[in-house]
Amino acid sequence: MAGRKTEKANSLKITKRDEDYSRWYLDIIERAKLAEDSGVRGCMIIRPEGYAIWEKIQQTLDKMFKETGHVNAYFPMLIPVSYFSKEAEHVSGFAKECAVVTHHRLKLTEDGTIGVDTEAELAEPLVVRPTSETIIWSAYKNWIQSYRDLPILVNQWANICRWELRTRPFLRTAEFLWQEGHTAHITYEEAEVEARQILQIYKTFVEDYLAVPVFDGLKTENEKFPGADHTYTIETMTQDRRAIQVGTSHHLGTTFSHAFDVKYLSAQGTLEYPFATSWGITTRLIGAMIMAHSDDQGFVCPPRVAPLQVVGIPIYKTDDDKQTVLSKFEELQQKFKLIDKFSFRVDARESLSPGFKFNDWELKGIPLRLEIGPKDLANGSCILARRDTGEKINVPLDQLEEKIPEILDFIQKSLFKKAQEFQRQHTYFVDTYDSFKNAIEQKPGFYVVYFAGAPEDEEKIKEETKATSRCIAFSLQDNSIGKCFYTGKETSQRVIFAKAY
Amino acid sequence: MAGRKTEKANSLKITKRDEDYSRWYLDIIERAKLAEDSGVRGCMIIRPEGYAIWEKIQQTLDKMFKETGHVNAYFPMLIPVSYFSKEAEHVSGFAKECAVVTHHRLKLTEDGTIGVDTEAELAEPLVVRPTSETIIWSAYKNWIQSYRDLPILVNQWANICRWELRTRPFLRTAEFLWQEGHTAHITYEEAEVEARQILQIYKTFVEDYLAVPVFDGLKTENEKFPGADHTYTIETMTQDRRAIQVGTSHHLGTTFSHAFDVKYLSAQGTLEYPFATSWGITTRLIGAMIMAHSDDQGFVCPPRVAPLQVVGIPIYKTDDDKQTVLSKFEELQQKFKLIDKFSFRVDARESLSPGFKFNDWELKGIPLRLEIGPKDLANGSCILARRDTGEKINVPLDQLEEKIPEILDFIQKSLFKKAQEFQRQHTYFVDTYDSFKNAIEQKPGFYVVYFAGAPEDEEKIKEETKATSRCIAFSLQDNSIGKCFYTGKETSQRVIFAKAY
């Protein structure tokens, strides 16, 4: 028993953010059991505690997609290499990092080893999808014959493979989970409305559910999706003040309808190429959320996506007290289940102290802790402890049903406000490249600049400062005119530059 | 317009079951737009109409799994070849048909072609998961240290790759979707309870939701899962009287805990190997369901998994009538949405005749059609037409809210009864191998026999008759003693043999 306690107590230690931010992030994920390394290069295991958050994300977004007329479908994961070669920009964007299936059989040798059966080589290699534009547009060729077949509003929940060199759980993994929408429209404008609508859904979801504040805007030419006409993005800031791209929505123009020769008969009897969008969010959202709210005590999970919202900790010393306290919890549990406004569980584990349990659930990021002991029962009250601030609130037992949803709602909003305030504090305005170069070294953050440079300029800026353009944020475009911080040209375009994950 | 109508009318033609059962099945899938060939060998595209059924299956089963204490997680899709070699039976069961990733980059040549970059070969090939026991048990080595860590009750929703030679949409595809449960337990008996509980969940779901009657039972040694102690299965019959395995639940004993050296410290302080189960259902369920209920007019979908349950068809000739009928539908739609007891949609497409629409929705298997015309309105009544029987029911307009759920429920039950009766009629009892050989050629079906043969005997039977043992069905074991139909040995074991998909 003692051995076990020590072991667990040790495992509670988390590197402080100030000491080593990257290590802190990995500690949080490991100790809160959100994910772990799999032994397969760059691939993580999403543990039940982490996957439950992904399920909340899926359920909520799926509902939002369906309410706006989208349906789900499923396309093959293995894509023939030749499909990729149909769109030049696209293939050069993804060819360098993909898993390629070349054989369809293993061979068992008599000495017990096992390897690829070289006689079972595929006629054409298959790529594990790094994104599905090519396979989906090859299908749309059959789906789209007439203007009556449009629009097509399809989404897919799937796994994706990109052979990243440097990986980090949730933020960048060789395999990840995502949703990818692929739509087809009669006009450029319709596709534009769709791409913008999805960006708005993403922003609403990420801010209202994950409590992660974002800048929404347009990517520069240099940073857009390979094959896109233009790309919209939402970007947030981590606690080490770097940027994370958390969702993108692309207007693809007619790139893929041309590449796959998809034409439809218009109402006027002419053959036309449809316009396309694609858009996606990934398990990276979980990483961004961990980075936004967690602290040196562990994970902090926003109530609206927390798999468990309230945990009850019984406090007692004598067996009599234990009976009384546990039966009160039993009664509350039934009541809470009936009203069904939040999720609740009692930690009735024996032989673990309340203090140990406090730490354990803090580490796991559960938003609210409900403590009840014999004295509380005598007073008809109890303690609600907030995970995010540590604040303890004394609440009459008979008011829990109203107070808990109120407090959860308050926590949700206050997490967002705190992160937003942090982002605001570390968003700077600079005029010249020199001041930018200095500043971004001294004070990492979002740098708002007037920028009218070309893709080559962005590449040079990246080389010299490791910063990239994140987005032409909608909220920053005010028609004011300034000098481009890099080229000196006059422009009204204001762009956020930052170092990114 | 005329051209379009003709085109659609032609596409309504479906091969009759009597003429060509296989072609009929493919026609149903194509015309009801459930799935289509992808151009990637053996891989299908699940179209929105088909995927919506999979979503119903997922939602319902996921709820049943969670109600029995299971949680979801996600493990990597790419499994190092060496993991497979740790369990001999398992590897030989899956090595012959798997997609192997050997490279991580493509190469673009200057002449515009694209191929594998031979310089980017992986140190160890990776197999696209054909099932996940190996990767999951390699993770469980870290998860399971103490008896307190048990049981582990984890499920995964994922895509799977098996390089099947002959494929058929839904029933057997190179890539398919499934769920796979992987549990770990302290005792053999606990694992047994789990494997049986899951089989019961599968049977309940398949019978109550898909209206597909099954025999539940044990697989013979010859047919069990590679690496399992024993395998439970549910088996159903198609309309061409062949067997389909629609779900399996395996007691894995300690095969995988031994293979991956997973040990835990017991309450008594000893090191022990945990017992395991694994269990799965796949998109094959949709194929089995199509085969069970559909007819020569098209797909028949059981109400409980139908993406759309009731379709409204307005009948009118004059513009005035159109106004009146459509506004009645509008009113009903709002009322139905409010009571939220079934899904409903009006087919208000212009310039298509009611007859055309009747055919179209019949083809798609929508359980109930609601017809309203001006005469109906005058009488205060309407017609409900059942997809399964064609029966037309006259119902007062003000009773629709009660009648529709009743009728849907009745259809659900009657589809099950019909399929069950069909299965009963084609389940035969034979005593000798000679009579079996003749009978199964003349009258395909389920053949119940006393059987005490060895795996070699089953292989011979398969060679000679193409029939395999499907299961030792629970409902057929009555302690009666008979002579094994193949070996002549006395036995109480009664087994179903049939030709399978």
Interface residues (C-beta under 8 A of the other chain):
Chain A: R4 E36 S38 G39 V40 C43 M44 I45 I46 R47 P48 Y51 A52 W54 E55 V71 N72 A73 Y74 F75 P76 M77 L78 I79 P80 V81 S82 F84 S85 V91 S92 A95 K96 E97 C98 A99 V100 V101 T102 H103 H104 R105 L106 K107 L108 G112 T113 I114 G115 V116 P125 L126 V127 V128 I135 S138 A139 N142 S146 R148 V154 A158 N159 C161 W163 A174 E175 L177
Chain B: R4 E36 S38 G39 V40 C43 M44 I45 I46 R47 P48 Y51 A52 W54 E55 V71 N72 A73 Y74 F75 P76 M77 L78 I79 P80 V81 S82 F84 S85 V91 S92 A95 K96 E97 C98 A99 V100 V101 T102 H103 H104 R105 L106 K107 L108 G112 T113 I114 G115 V116 P125 L126 V127 V128 I135 S138 A139 N142 S146 R148 V154 A158 N159 C161 W163 A174 E175 L177
